Amino acid sequence: MNGPQPPTMDPLRQYYLSRMEERIRQLETARLAWLKGSGDEAIRRIAHQMKGTGTSFGFPDVSAAAAVLETAGDDFGTRLEALLEILRNHLSPPSADSAP
């Protein structure tokens, strides 16, 4: 869905955003374990869940980045950072004052 979201979607989008901080914490915790060599299963599981829910709640960019991460190979770390950046940007979007 591009453009403005229907008014009925706002509460759902707010709910999804309220859960986004927890998802970031989960991904960061799993990333630390992955960096210590524990494997990437937890990260891929979270990515799979986000792939399925992002677009439904009005965040297609989250779904797209999560889908790429879920199947990433050698660029796994880069794809993980990309998803985290997208999530963080939704929680604190750049202000109009900071635009060039």
N, C-alpha and C positions, 0 to 999 in steps of 0.2 A: 504494500500500500504506500503510495507516495502522496504527498500533500497533507493537508490538515486531516486529523483523525476525527471520526464522528464523535459527538459529545458523549455517547454511551460508552465509548472506549476509554475516556479519561480515568474513571475509577480503576479499570483494569490495568491501564498503563501505570498509574500510581502504585498499585499493588506490586506490579513487577519491579518497578524502581525501588520500592521499599525492601525487596528481597535481593536486590543487586549487590548491596554492600556485603551481605552474607556470602553470596557467590564469589565475590572478589576475595574475601578472606579464605574461603575454601580453596580457590585456585592458587592463592599465594602459599597456603600451607602445603598443598600438594606439590607445588613447584619446588619448595624447599626440600621435600622428600625426594623428588625426582632428581634434583641436583646432587643429592647424596647417594644416588644410585638405586633408589627403591623401585624404579619402573614408572611408567606413565599411565597405568590403568585408571587411577583415580581422576587424573586430568581428562582423559578421554571420556570417562563416564560423565563428568560434569559437562563437558563440551557437547556430548550427545544429548543430554537433557536440555541444554540451552539452545541447541540447534532446533529441537522440536517445539520449544515454547516461544522463542524470540519473536518470530513473525506473528504468531497468534496474539501476542500482546502489543503489537505495533512496533516492534524493533527488528525489522528485517536485517539490518546490518549485524546485529548480534547473532542471528541465526546463520548468516553467511560466514562470519568469522569463525563461529563455533564448528560449522561443517568442515571448513578447511582445516582447523586444528584437529578435529576428530580423526582425520585421515592423513595428517602430516607425516612426513618422513624425516629426512635430514634437517629440514627447516622447522622442526617441532618447537624449539625455544623461541624462534622469531614469531611463529604463529601464535604461541601462547601470549607473548608480550603484546601482539596486535589485538588480541581479544581483550586482554586486561585494559589496554588503552581505550578501546571502544566503550567498555563498561564504565570506566572512570569518567570519560567524557559525558556520558549520559547522566551521571550523578552530579557533575559540576561542569556544565557546558560553558564554553568560552563566552564571556560577556560581550555585549555590543561595544563597550568602551575599549576592549582590547583588540578590536579589529583594526587592521592597517588602514 
